[in-house]
């Protein structure tokens, strides 16, 4: 399948030979997803470009948007896939910085808690629970902070409870507890929190094959009212194997970064700004009043950039 980059506004397309934009005194990180294939289907090529980009930008951590291990997650913290799909693939020195993952539906097919347990073995793998949060200060300034809320979208999808593979691991989870926890974090009125970014595996909108999917609708119905109420700036997801940027009513930006080892067709929908059937990942550079997103493909080409301004 040919790579395809579709944008609503052609000014968001960088020049063919565009270089990575390097913002001074920013919080830099990489967001990638849908990746663990033992190096197959461009996982190695994307990993190489992640390393190059991380060094160039001075990336401080990596976010993984779920489906961390194909085809069916890992069975334990000692599963060989940790070595073949993670440790032996993301070897660049700058990729030894912290990784903050969420769980995808494929991770639920075996033992999702094994990925939590791996945090006690790996220095860089930071998954303390199925959902968690992290606050970063921009350039060491505690009055300029980014709140990252990492959620588990799997138990929020009603159809999963009847699914033979996902069902055993979603049953018994307290979704009300997770949503109350989320609401408490997002309702924080501290003037120091300049940006609220939520990370989950399943998107609310997509120009991929799941535009009207039961999982897409479930997440939108479950979370969008809360995210709108508390003015979430960015919802970052995976699940669709493409690179997408959409903007919903209320000014929330939706990013899909799920193309770290497979790409599938994507098209522009009503609220799309970018829909790219490309292998790759996003780079974020955040200051107190600007959030720059750049999409990088497996060949290192900058295919898209966009700045959200406060």
C-alpha positions as protocol buffer text, in pm:
chain_id: "A"
residue {
  index: 1
  type: UNK
  ca { x: 0 y: 0 z: 0 }
}
residue {
  index: 2
  type: UNK
  ca { x: 130 y: 344 z: -95 }
}
residue {
  index: 3
  type: UNK
  ca { x: 185 y: 598 z: 180 }
}
residue {
  index: 4
  type: UNK
  ca { x: -74 y: 872 z: 178 }
}
residue {
  index: 5
  type: UNK
  ca { x: -76 y: 1202 z: 367 }
}
residue {
  index: 6
  type: UNK
  ca { x: -407 y: 1390 z: 358 }
}
residue {
  index: 7
  type: UNK
  ca { x: -447 y: 1731 z: 524 }
}
residue {
  index: 8
  type: UNK
  ca { x: -730 y: 1982 z: 546 }
}
residue {
  index: 9
  type: UNK
  ca { x: -492 y: 2279 z: 522 }
}
residue {
  index: 10
  type: UNK
  ca { x: -193 y: 2243 z: 292 }
}
residue {
  index: 11
  type: UNK
  ca { x: 6 y: 2497 z: 499 }
}
residue {
  index: 12
  type: UNK
  ca { x: 44 y: 2220 z: 761 }
}
residue {
  index: 13
  type: UNK
  ca { x: 252 y: 2021 z: 512 }
}
residue {
  index: 14
  type: UNK
  ca { x: 623 y: 2088 z: 570 }
}
residue {
  index: 15
  type: UNK
  ca { x: 861 y: 2128 z: 279 }
}
residue {
  index: 16
  type: UNK
  ca { x: 991 y: 1804 z: 129 }
}
residue {
  index: 17
  type: UNK
  ca { x: 1331 y: 1856 z: 293 }
}
residue {
  index: 18
  type: UNK
  ca { x: 1194 y: 2007 z: 617 }
}
residue {
  index: 19
  type: UNK
  ca { x: 1402 y: 1967 z: 930 }
}
residue {
  index: 20
  type: UNK
  ca { x: 1268 y: 1893 z: 1275 }
}
residue {
  index: 21
  type: UNK
  ca { x: 1160 y: 2214 z: 1448 }
}
residue {
  index: 22
  type: UNK
  ca { x: 1348 y: 2248 z: 1778 }
}
residue {
  index: 23
  type: UNK
  ca { x: 1169 y: 2464 z: 2032 }
}
residue {
  index: 24
  type: UNK
  ca { x: 1390 y: 2609 z: 2303 }
}
residue {
  index: 25
  type: UNK
  ca { x: 1314 y: 2546 z: 2669 }
}
residue {
  index: 26
  type: UNK
  ca { x: 1032 y: 2303 z: 2590 }
}
residue {
  index: 27
  type: UNK
  ca { x: 922 y: 1965 z: 2726 }
}
residue {
  index: 28
  type: UNK
  ca { x: 996 y: 1720 z: 2443 }
}
residue {
  index: 29
  type: UNK
  ca { x: 858 y: 1368 z: 2412 }
}
residue {
  index: 30
  type: UNK
  ca { x: 772 y: 1104 z: 2152 }
}
residue {
  index: 31
  type: UNK
  ca { x: 432 y: 936 z: 2119 }
}
residue {
  index: 32
  type: UNK
  ca { x: 410 y: 603 z: 1936 }
}
residue {
  index: 33
  type: UNK
  ca { x: 176 y: 306 z: 1942 }
}
residue {
  index: 34
  type: UNK
  ca { x: 67 y: -36 z: 1818 }
}
residue {
  index: 35
  type: UNK
  ca { x: 418 y: -161 z: 1792 }
}
residue {
  index: 36
  type: UNK
  ca { x: 536 y: -498 z: 1934 }
}
residue {
  index: 37
  type: UNK
  ca { x: 595 y: -728 z: 1636 }
}
residue {
  index: 38
  type: UNK
  ca { x: 940 y: -876 z: 1702 }
}
residue {
  index: 39
  type: UNK
  ca { x: 1083 y: -612 z: 1469 }
}
residue {
  index: 40
  type: UNK
  ca { x: 856 y: -705 z: 1177 }
}
residue {
  index: 41
  type: UNK
  ca { x: 653 y: -475 z: 950 }
}
residue {
  index: 42
  type: UNK
  ca { x: 874 y: -166 z: 981 }
}
residue {
  index: 43
  type: UNK
  ca { x: 900 y: -179 z: 1361 }
}
residue {
  index: 44
  type: UNK
  ca { x: 1279 y: -172 z: 1331 }
}
residue {
  index: 45
  type: UNK
  ca { x: 1278 y: 116 z: 1084 }
}
residue {
  index: 46
  type: UNK
  ca { x: 1044 y: 323 z: 1300 }
}
residue {
  index: 47
  type: UNK
  ca { x: 1253 y: 244 z: 1609 }
}
residue {
  index: 48
  type: UNK
  ca { x: 1566 y: 366 z: 1430 }
}
residue {
  index: 49
  type: UNK
  ca { x: 1399 y: 696 z: 1340 }
}
residue {
  index: 50
  type: UNK
  ca { x: 1268 y: 731 z: 1695 }
}
residue {
  index: 51
  type: UNK
  ca { x: 1625 y: 708 z: 1819 }
}
residue {
  index: 52
  type: UNK
  ca { x: 1751 y: 964 z: 1567 }
}
residue {
  index: 53
  type: UNK
  ca { x: 1465 y: 1202 z: 1646 }
}
residue {
  index: 54
  type: UNK
  ca { x: 1496 y: 1157 z: 2022 }
}
residue {
  index: 55
  type: UNK
  ca { x: 1862 y: 1256 z: 2005 }
}
residue {
  index: 56
  type: UNK
  ca { x: 1794 y: 1551 z: 1778 }
}
residue {
  index: 57
  type: UNK
  ca { x: 1511 y: 1694 z: 1986 }
}
residue {
  index: 58
  type: UNK
  ca { x: 1643 y: 1592 z: 2329 }
}
residue {
  index: 59
  type: UNK
  ca { x: 1334 y: 1381 z: 2401 }
}
residue {
  index: 60
  type: UNK
  ca { x: 1272 y: 1336 z: 2773 }
}
residue {
  index: 61
  type: UNK
  ca { x: 1043 y: 1031 z: 2757 }
}
residue {
  index: 62
  type: UNK
  ca { x: 837 y: 809 z: 2527 }
}
residue {
  index: 63
  type: UNK
  ca { x: 462 y: 749 z: 2543 }
}
residue {
  index: 64
  type: UNK
  ca { x: 329 y: 418 z: 2408 }
}
residue {
  index: 65
  type: UNK
  ca { x: -40 y: 430 z: 2319 }
}
residue {
  index: 66
  type: UNK
  ca { x: -111 y: 58 z: 2363 }
}
residue {
  index: 67
  type: UNK
  ca { x: -115 y: -271 z: 2176 }
}
residue {
  index: 68
  type: UNK
  ca { x: 237 y: -306 z: 2304 }
}
residue {
  index: 69
  type: UNK
  ca { x: 271 y: -675 z: 2213 }
}
residue {
  index: 70
  type: UNK
  ca { x: 117 y: -852 z: 1916 }
}
residue {
  index: 71
  type: UNK
  ca { x: -64 y: -1072 z: 1860 }
}
residue {
  index: 72
  type: UNK
  ca { x: -184 y: -1141 z: 2215 }
}
residue {
  index: 73
  type: UNK
  ca { x: 7 y: -945 z: 2476 }
}
residue {
  index: 74
  type: UNK
  ca { x: 250 y: -1110 z: 2717 }
}
residue {
  index: 75
  type: UNK
  ca { x: 183 y: -1397 z: 2956 }
}
residue {
  index: 76
  type: UNK
  ca { x: 417 y: -1281 z: 3236 }
}
residue {
  index: 77
  type: UNK
  ca { x: 691 y: -1034 z: 3320 }
}
residue {
  index: 78
  type: UNK
  ca { x: 934 y: -1303 z: 3197 }
}
residue {
  index: 79
  type: UNK
  ca { x: 774 y: -1351 z: 2855 }
}
residue {
  index: 80
  type: UNK
  ca { x: 1039 y: -1366 z: 2575 }
}
residue {
  index: 81
  type: UNK
  ca { x: 850 y: -1093 z: 2387 }
}
residue {
  index: 82
  type: UNK
  ca { x: 993 y: -837 z: 2628 }
}
residue {
  index: 83
  type: UNK
  ca { x: 1333 y: -908 z: 2477 }
}
residue {
  index: 84
  type: UNK
  ca { x: 1234 y: -964 z: 2114 }
}
residue {
  index: 85
  type: UNK
  ca { x: 976 y: -687 z: 2076 }
}
residue {
  index: 86
  type: UNK
  ca { x: 1102 y: -421 z: 2319 }
}
residue {
  index: 87
  type: UNK
  ca { x: 1451 y: -448 z: 2465 }
}
residue {
  index: 88
  type: UNK
  ca { x: 1624 y: -560 z: 2143 }
}
residue {
  index: 89
  type: UNK
  ca { x: 1436 y: -310 z: 1924 }
}
residue {
  index: 90
  type: UNK
  ca { x: 1449 y: 25 z: 2103 }
}
residue {
  index: 91
  type: UNK
  ca { x: 1821 y: 24 z: 2171 }
}
residue {
  index: 92
  type: UNK
  ca { x: 1922 y: 384 z: 2105 }
}
residue {
  index: 93
  type: UNK
  ca { x: 2070 y: 551 z: 2410 }
}
residue {
  index: 94
  type: UNK
  ca { x: 1810 y: 829 z: 2410 }
}
residue {
  index: 95
  type: UNK
  ca { x: 1532 y: 568 z: 2407 }
}
residue {
  index: 96
  type: UNK
  ca { x: 1661 y: 440 z: 2743 }
}
residue {
  index: 97
  type: UNK
  ca { x: 1481 y: 735 z: 2902 }
}
residue {
  index: 98
  type: UNK
  ca { x: 1144 y: 660 z: 3066 }
}
residue {
  index: 99
  type: UNK
  ca { x: 860 y: 493 z: 2875 }
}
residue {
  index: 100
  type: UNK
  ca { x: 500 y: 559 z: 2981 }
}
residue {
  index: 101
  type: UNK
  ca { x: 264 y: 303 z: 2823 }
}
residue {
  index: 102
  type: UNK
  ca { x: -108 y: 236 z: 2833 }
}
residue {
  index: 103
  type: UNK
  ca { x: -277 y: -98 z: 2771 }
}
residue {
  index: 104
  type: UNK
  ca { x: -442 y: -183 z: 2439 }
}
residue {
  index: 105
  type: UNK
  ca { x: -696 y: -450 z: 2352 }
}
residue {
  index: 106
  type: UNK
  ca { x: -425 y: -690 z: 2226 }
}
residue {
  index: 107
  type: UNK
  ca { x: -249 y: -652 z: 2563 }
}
residue {
  index: 108
  type: UNK
  ca { x: -571 y: -777 z: 2725 }
}
residue {
  index: 109
  type: UNK
  ca { x: -563 y: -1110 z: 2544 }
}
residue {
  index: 110
  type: UNK
  ca { x: -308 y: -1261 z: 2784 }
}
residue {
  index: 111
  type: UNK
  ca { x: -213 y: -1096 z: 3111 }
}
residue {
  index: 112
  type: UNK
  ca { x: -231 y: -716 z: 3124 }
}
residue {
  index: 113
  type: UNK
  ca { x: -99 y: -708 z: 3480 }
}
residue {
  index: 114
  type: UNK
  ca { x: 225 y: -870 z: 3358 }
}
residue {
  index: 115
  type: UNK
  ca { x: 300 y: -538 z: 3193 }
}
residue {
  index: 116
  type: UNK
  ca { x: 251 y: -365 z: 3527 }
}
residue {
  index: 117
  type: UNK
  ca { x: 487 y: -614 z: 3692 }
}
residue {
  index: 118
  type: UNK
  ca { x: 756 y: -554 z: 3432 }
}
residue {
  index: 119
  type: UNK
  ca { x: 796 y: -205 z: 3580 }
}
residue {
  index: 120
  type: UNK
  ca { x: 980 y: -366 z: 3872 }
}
residue {
  index: 121
  type: UNK
  ca { x: 1228 y: -532 z: 3632 }
}
residue {
  index: 122
  type: UNK
  ca { x: 1291 y: -263 z: 3373 }
}
residue {
  index: 123
  type: UNK
  ca { x: 1429 y: 74 z: 3470 }
}
residue {
  index: 124
  type: UNK
  ca { x: 1266 y: 250 z: 3175 }
}
residue {
  index: 125
  type: UNK
  ca { x: 923 y: 78 z: 3164 }
}
residue {
  index: 126
  type: UNK
  ca { x: 691 y: 289 z: 3385 }
}
residue {
  index: 127
  type: UNK
  ca { x: 348 y: 126 z: 3414 }
}
residue {
  index: 128
  type: UNK
  ca { x: 270 y: 139 z: 3787 }
}
residue {
  index: 129
  type: UNK
  ca { x: -96 y: 38 z: 3742 }
}
residue {
  index: 130
  type: UNK
  ca { x: -353 y: -8 z: 3468 }
}
residue {
  index: 131
  type: UNK
  ca { x: -415 y: 367 z: 3490 }
}
residue {
  index: 132
  type: UNK
  ca { x: -199 y: 639 z: 3644 }
}
residue {
  index: 133
  type: UNK
  ca { x: -91 y: 1002 z: 3602 }
}
residue {
  index: 134
  type: UNK
  ca { x: 228 y: 1204 z: 3580 }
}
residue {
  index: 135
  type: UNK
  ca { x: 295 y: 1578 z: 3603 }
}
residue {
  index: 136
  type: UNK
  ca { x: 595 y: 1731 z: 3430 }
}
residue {
  index: 137
  type: UNK
  ca { x: 739 y: 2077 z: 3481 }
}
residue {
  index: 138
  type: UNK
  ca { x: 841 y: 2255 z: 3162 }
}
residue {
  index: 139
  type: UNK
  ca { x: 1213 y: 2334 z: 3167 }
}
residue {
  index: 140
  type: UNK
  ca { x: 1217 y: 2281 z: 3545 }
}
residue {
  index: 141
  type: UNK
  ca { x: 961 y: 2557 z: 3610 }
}
residue {
  index: 142
  type: UNK
  ca { x: 699 y: 2430 z: 3856 }
}
residue {
  index: 143
  type: UNK
  ca { x: 463 y: 2714 z: 3760 }
}
residue {
  index: 144
  type: UNK
  ca { x: 451 y: 2574 z: 3403 }
}
residue {
  index: 145
  type: UNK
  ca { x: 328 y: 2215 z: 3417 }
}
residue {
  index: 146
  type: UNK
  ca { x: 187 y: 1948 z: 3187 }
}
residue {
  index: 147
  type: UNK
  ca { x: -59 y: 1700 z: 3337 }
}
residue {
  index: 148
  type: UNK
  ca { x: -51 y: 1360 z: 3166 }
}
residue {
  index: 149
  type: UNK
  ca { x: -337 y: 1123 z: 3252 }
}
residue {
  index: 150
  type: UNK
  ca { x: -284 y: 764 z: 3136 }
}
residue {
  index: 151
  type: UNK
  ca { x: -611 y: 571 z: 3127 }
}
residue {
  index: 152
  type: UNK
  ca { x: -725 y: 215 z: 3060 }
}
residue {
  index: 153
  type: UNK
  ca { x: -995 y: 233 z: 2794 }
}
residue {
  index: 154
  type: UNK
  ca { x: -1057 y: -143 z: 2771 }
}
residue {
  index: 155
  type: UNK
  ca { x: -1309 y: -177 z: 3058 }
}
residue {
  index: 156
  type: UNK
  ca { x: -1499 y: 126 z: 2923 }
}
residue {
  index: 157
  type: UNK
  ca { x: -1614 y: -72 z: 2618 }
}
residue {
  index: 158
  type: UNK
  ca { x: -1930 y: -273 z: 2705 }
}
residue {
  index: 159
  type: UNK
  ca { x: -1885 y: -526 z: 2422 }
}
residue {
  index: 160
  type: UNK
  ca { x: -1555 y: -642 z: 2569 }
}
residue {
  index: 161
  type: UNK
  ca { x: -1733 y: -803 z: 2864 }
}
residue {
  index: 162
  type: UNK
  ca { x: -1884 y: -1067 z: 2635 }
}
residue {
  index: 163
  type: UNK
  ca { x: -1561 y: -1121 z: 2443 }
}
residue {
  index: 164
  type: UNK
  ca { x: -1393 y: -1458 z: 2508 }
}
residue {
  index: 165
  type: UNK
  ca { x: -1042 y: -1306 z: 2498 }
}
residue {
  index: 166
  type: UNK
  ca { x: -1090 y: -964 z: 2660 }
}
residue {
  index: 167
  type: UNK
  ca { x: -1374 y: -1052 z: 2896 }
}
residue {
  index: 168
  type: UNK
  ca { x: -1178 y: -1229 z: 3170 }
}
residue {
  index: 169
  type: UNK
  ca { x: -954 y: -925 z: 3222 }
}
residue {
  index: 170
  type: UNK
  ca { x: -1219 y: -652 z: 3210 }
}
residue {
  index: 171
  type: UNK
  ca { x: -1462 y: -828 z: 3443 }
}
residue {
  index: 172
  type: UNK
  ca { x: -1438 y: -707 z: 3798 }
}
residue {
  index: 173
  type: UNK
  ca { x: -1283 y: -373 z: 3709 }
}
residue {
  index: 174
  type: UNK
  ca { x: -1440 y: -68 z: 3870 }
}
residue {
  index: 175
  type: UNK
  ca { x: -1496 y: 177 z: 3582 }
}
residue {
  index: 176
  type: UNK
  ca { x: -1673 y: 422 z: 3812 }
}
residue {
  index: 177
  type: UNK
  ca { x: -1363 y: 435 z: 4031 }
}
residue {
  index: 178
  type: UNK
  ca { x: -1140 y: 505 z: 3730 }
}
residue {
  index: 179
  type: UNK
  ca { x: -1368 y: 783 z: 3605 }
}
residue {
  index: 180
  type: UNK
  ca { x: -1387 y: 945 z: 3949 }
}
residue {
  index: 181
  type: UNK
  ca { x: -1007 y: 932 z: 3969 }
}
residue {
  index: 182
  type: UNK
  ca { x: -989 y: 1090 z: 3623 }
}
residue {
  index: 183
  type: UNK
  ca { x: -1237 y: 1361 z: 3715 }
}
residue {
  index: 184
  type: UNK
  ca { x: -1046 y: 1452 z: 4032 }
}
residue {
  index: 185
  type: UNK
  ca { x: -725 y: 1498 z: 3831 }
}
residue {
  index: 186
  type: UNK
  ca { x: -882 y: 1690 z: 3545 }
}
residue {
  index: 187
  type: UNK
  ca { x: -1082 y: 1922 z: 3771 }
}
residue {
  index: 188
  type: UNK
  ca { x: -761 y: 2054 z: 3931 }
}
residue {
  index: 189
  type: UNK
  ca { x: -782 y: 2433 z: 3899 }
}
residue {
  index: 190
  type: UNK
  ca { x: -416 y: 2501 z: 3974 }
}
residue {
  index: 191
  type: UNK
  ca { x: -288 y: 2788 z: 3754 }
}
residue {
  index: 192
  type: UNK
  ca { x: 39 y: 2597 z: 3726 }
}
residue {
  index: 193
  type: UNK
  ca { x: -120 y: 2331 z: 3503 }
}
residue {
  index: 194
  type: UNK
  ca { x: -93 y: 2479 z: 3155 }
}
residue {
  index: 195
  type: UNK
  ca { x: -184 y: 2166 z: 2956 }
}
residue {
  index: 196
  type: UNK
  ca { x: -403 y: 1862 z: 3017 }
}
residue {
  index: 197
  type: UNK
  ca { x: -323 y: 1562 z: 2799 }
}
residue {
  index: 198
  type: UNK
  ca { x: -508 y: 1230 z: 2834 }
}
residue {
  index: 199
  type: UNK
  ca { x: -361 y: 912 z: 2685 }
}
residue {
  index: 200
  type: UNK
  ca { x: -574 y: 605 z: 2611 }
}
residue {
  index: 201
  type: UNK
  ca { x: -560 y: 328 z: 2353 }
}
residue {
  index: 202
  type: UNK
  ca { x: -900 y: 368 z: 2185 }
}
residue {
  index: 203
  type: UNK
  ca { x: -975 y: 692 z: 1999 }
}
residue {
  index: 204
  type: UNK
  ca { x: -1294 y: 899 z: 2017 }
}
residue {
  index: 205
  type: UNK
  ca { x: -1278 y: 987 z: 1648 }
}
residue {
  index: 206
  type: UNK
  ca { x: -1093 y: 829 z: 1358 }
}
residue {
  index: 207
  type: UNK
  ca { x: -1068 y: 849 z: 983 }
}
residue {
  index: 208
  type: UNK
  ca { x: -959 y: 485 z: 979 }
}
residue {
  index: 209
  type: UNK
  ca { x: -1171 y: 173 z: 957 }
}
residue {
  index: 210
  type: UNK
  ca { x: -1334 y: 227 z: 1298 }
}
residue {
  index: 211
  type: UNK
  ca { x: -1506 y: 562 z: 1236 }
}
residue {
  index: 212
  type: UNK
  ca { x: -1841 y: 415 z: 1341 }
}
residue {
  index: 213
  type: UNK
  ca { x: -1693 y: 126 z: 1542 }
}
residue {
  index: 214
  type: UNK
  ca { x: -1854 y: 18 z: 1868 }
}
residue {
  index: 215
  type: UNK
  ca { x: -1526 y: 85 z: 2052 }
}
residue {
  index: 216
  type: UNK
  ca { x: -1489 y: 439 z: 1909 }
}
residue {
  index: 217
  type: UNK
  ca { x: -1849 y: 524 z: 2001 }
}
residue {
  index: 218
  type: UNK
  ca { x: -1813 y: 374 z: 2349 }
}
residue {
  index: 219
  type: UNK
  ca { x: -1509 y: 588 z: 2433 }
}
residue {
  index: 220
  type: UNK
  ca { x: -1669 y: 902 z: 2292 }
}
residue {
  index: 221
  type: UNK
  ca { x: -1992 y: 848 z: 2486 }
}
residue {
  index: 222
  type: UNK
  ca { x: -1809 y: 758 z: 2806 }
}
residue {
  index: 223
  type: UNK
  ca { x: -1541 y: 1028 z: 2816 }
}
residue {
  index: 224
  type: UNK
  ca { x: -1606 y: 1321 z: 2587 }
}
residue {
  index: 225
  type: UNK
  ca { x: -1851 y: 1504 z: 2819 }
}
residue {
  index: 226
  type: UNK
  ca { x: -1597 y: 1493 z: 3103 }
}
residue {
  index: 227
  type: UNK
  ca { x: -1307 y: 1595 z: 2881 }
}
residue {
  index: 228
  type: UNK
  ca { x: -1506 y: 1887 z: 2741 }
}
residue {
  index: 229
  type: UNK
  ca { x: -1614 y: 1998 z: 3087 }
}
residue {
  index: 230
  type: UNK
  ca { x: -1259 y: 2008 z: 3221 }
}
residue {
  index: 231
  type: UNK
  ca { x: -1108 y: 2144 z: 2898 }
}
residue {
  index: 232
  type: UNK
  ca { x: -870 y: 1861 z: 2809 }
}
residue {
  index: 233
  type: UNK
  ca { x: -632 y: 1999 z: 2547 }
}
residue {
  index: 234
  type: UNK
  ca { x: -526 y: 1676 z: 2378 }
}
residue {
  index: 235
  type: UNK
  ca { x: -658 y: 1321 z: 2375 }
}
residue {
  index: 236
  type: UNK
  ca { x: -381 y: 1094 z: 2247 }
}
residue {
  index: 237
  type: UNK
  ca { x: -471 y: 742 z: 2130 }
}
residue {
  index: 238
  type: UNK
  ca { x: -358 y: 453 z: 1911 }
}
residue {
  index: 239
  type: UNK
  ca { x: -562 y: 152 z: 1791 }
}
residue {
  index: 240
  type: UNK
  ca { x: -580 y: 273 z: 1432 }
}
residue {
  index: 241
  type: UNK
  ca { x: -254 y: 205 z: 1250 }
}
residue {
  index: 242
  type: UNK
  ca { x: -209 y: 553 z: 1109 }
}
residue {
  index: 243
  type: UNK
  ca { x: -113 y: 906 z: 1208 }
}
residue {
  index: 244
  type: UNK
  ca { x: -411 y: 1136 z: 1256 }
}
residue {
  index: 245
  type: UNK
  ca { x: -500 y: 1477 z: 1397 }
}
residue {
  index: 246
  type: UNK
  ca { x: -859 y: 1583 z: 1451 }
}
residue {
  index: 247
  type: UNK
  ca { x: -1024 y: 1871 z: 1637 }
}
residue {
  index: 248
  type: UNK
  ca { x: -1365 y: 1834 z: 1797 }
}
residue {
  index: 249
  type: UNK
  ca { x: -1617 y: 2099 z: 1899 }
}
residue {
  index: 250
  type: UNK
  ca { x: -1497 y: 2256 z: 2221 }
}
residue {
  index: 251
  type: UNK
  ca { x: -1143 y: 2283 z: 2083 }
}
residue {
  index: 252
  type: UNK
  ca { x: -1009 y: 1947 z: 2204 }
}
residue {
  index: 253
  type: UNK
  ca { x: -740 y: 1804 z: 1977 }
}
residue {
  index: 254
  type: UNK
  ca { x: -740 y: 1430 z: 1903 }
}
residue {
  index: 255
  type: UNK
  ca { x: -415 y: 1263 z: 1802 }
}
residue {
  index: 256
  type: UNK
  ca { x: -383 y: 904 z: 1684 }
}
residue {
  index: 257
  type: UNK
  ca { x: -30 y: 768 z: 1687 }
}
residue {
  index: 258
  type: UNK
  ca { x: -69 y: 397 z: 1615 }
}
residue {
  index: 259
  type: UNK
  ca { x: 168 y: 340 z: 1324 }
}
residue {
  index: 260
  type: UNK
  ca { x: 488 y: 221 z: 1488 }
}
residue {
  index: 261
  type: UNK
  ca { x: 482 y: -119 z: 1314 }
}
residue {
  index: 262
  type: UNK
  ca { x: 187 y: -142 z: 1078 }
}
residue {
  index: 263
  type: UNK
  ca { x: -3 y: 104 z: 860 }
}
residue {
  index: 264
  type: UNK
  ca { x: -362 y: 83 z: 743 }
}
residue {
  index: 265
  type: UNK
  ca { x: -576 y: 312 z: 525 }
}
residue {
  index: 266
  type: UNK
  ca { x: -694 y: 645 z: 665 }
}
residue {
  index: 267
  type: UNK
  ca { x: -910 y: 921 z: 521 }
}
residue {
  index: 268
  type: UNK
  ca { x: -1021 y: 1270 z: 615 }
}
residue {
  index: 269
  type: UNK
  ca { x: -1345 y: 1293 z: 811 }
}
residue {
  index: 270
  type: UNK
  ca { x: -1542 y: 1601 z: 911 }
}
residue {
  index: 271
  type: UNK
  ca { x: -1312 y: 1710 z: 1195 }
}
residue {
  index: 272
  type: UNK
  ca { x: -982 y: 1582 z: 1047 }
}
residue {
  index: 273
  type: UNK
  ca { x: -677 y: 1804 z: 1006 }
}
residue {
  index: 274
  type: UNK
  ca { x: -439 y: 1517 z: 917 }
}
residue {
  index: 275
  type: UNK
  ca { x: -498 y: 1161 z: 810 }
}
residue {
  index: 276
  type: UNK
  ca { x: -181 y: 978 z: 708 }
}
residue {
  index: 277
  type: UNK
  ca { x: -140 y: 615 z: 612 }
}
residue {
  index: 278
  type: UNK
  ca { x: 228 y: 618 z: 708 }
}
residue {
  index: 279
  type: UNK
  ca { x: 456 y: 428 z: 943 }
}
residue {
  index: 280
  type: UNK
  ca { x: 582 y: 666 z: 1210 }
}
residue {
  index: 281
  type: UNK
  ca { x: 519 y: 859 z: 1530 }
}
residue {
  index: 282
  type: UNK
  ca { x: 453 y: 1205 z: 1673 }
}
residue {
  index: 283
  type: UNK
  ca { x: 695 y: 1437 z: 1849 }
}
residue {
  index: 284
  type: UNK
  ca { x: 557 y: 1684 z: 2104 }
}
residue {
  index: 285
  type: UNK
  ca { x: 735 y: 2002 z: 2216 }
}
residue {
  index: 286
  type: UNK
  ca { x: 547 y: 2188 z: 2488 }
}
residue {
  index: 287
  type: UNK
  ca { x: 603 y: 2534 z: 2638 }
}
residue {
  index: 288
  type: UNK
  ca { x: 373 y: 2731 z: 2867 }
}
residue {
  index: 289
  type: UNK
  ca { x: 170 y: 2877 z: 2582 }
}
residue {
  index: 290
  type: UNK
  ca { x: 243 y: 2657 z: 2279 }
}
residue {
  index: 291
  type: UNK
  ca { x: 218 y: 2286 z: 2200 }
}
residue {
  index: 292
  type: UNK
  ca { x: 396 y: 2184 z: 1880 }
}
residue {
  index: 293
  type: UNK
  ca { x: 318 y: 1845 z: 1723 }
}
residue {
  index: 294
  type: UNK
  ca { x: 532 y: 1702 z: 1443 }
}
residue {
  index: 295
  type: UNK
  ca { x: 467 y: 1373 z: 1262 }
}
residue {
  index: 296
  type: UNK
  ca { x: 776 y: 1179 z: 1151 }
}
residue {
  index: 297
  type: UNK
  ca { x: 764 y: 878 z: 919 }
}
residue {
  index: 298
  type: UNK
  ca { x: 982 y: 567 z: 908 }
}
residue {
  index: 299
  type: UNK
  ca { x: 1223 y: 734 z: 665 }
}
residue {
  index: 300
  type: UNK
  ca { x: 1273 y: 1032 z: 897 }
}
residue {
  index: 301
  type: UNK
  ca { x: 1064 y: 1271 z: 685 }
}
residue {
  index: 302
  type: UNK
  ca { x: 865 y: 1538 z: 870 }
}
residue {
  index: 303
  type: UNK
  ca { x: 521 y: 1492 z: 715 }
}
residue {
  index: 304
  type: UNK
  ca { x: 316 y: 1730 z: 929 }
}
residue {
  index: 305
  type: UNK
  ca { x: 342 y: 1997 z: 1195 }
}
residue {
  index: 306
  type: UNK
  ca { x: 83 y: 2192 z: 1389 }
}
residue {
  index: 307
  type: UNK
  ca { x: 100 y: 2433 z: 1683 }
}
residue {
  index: 308
  type: UNK
  ca { x: -175 y: 2474 z: 1943 }
}
residue {
  index: 309
  type: UNK
  ca { x: -156 y: 2814 z: 2106 }
}
residue {
  index: 310
  type: UNK
  ca { x: -301 y: 2921 z: 2441 }
}
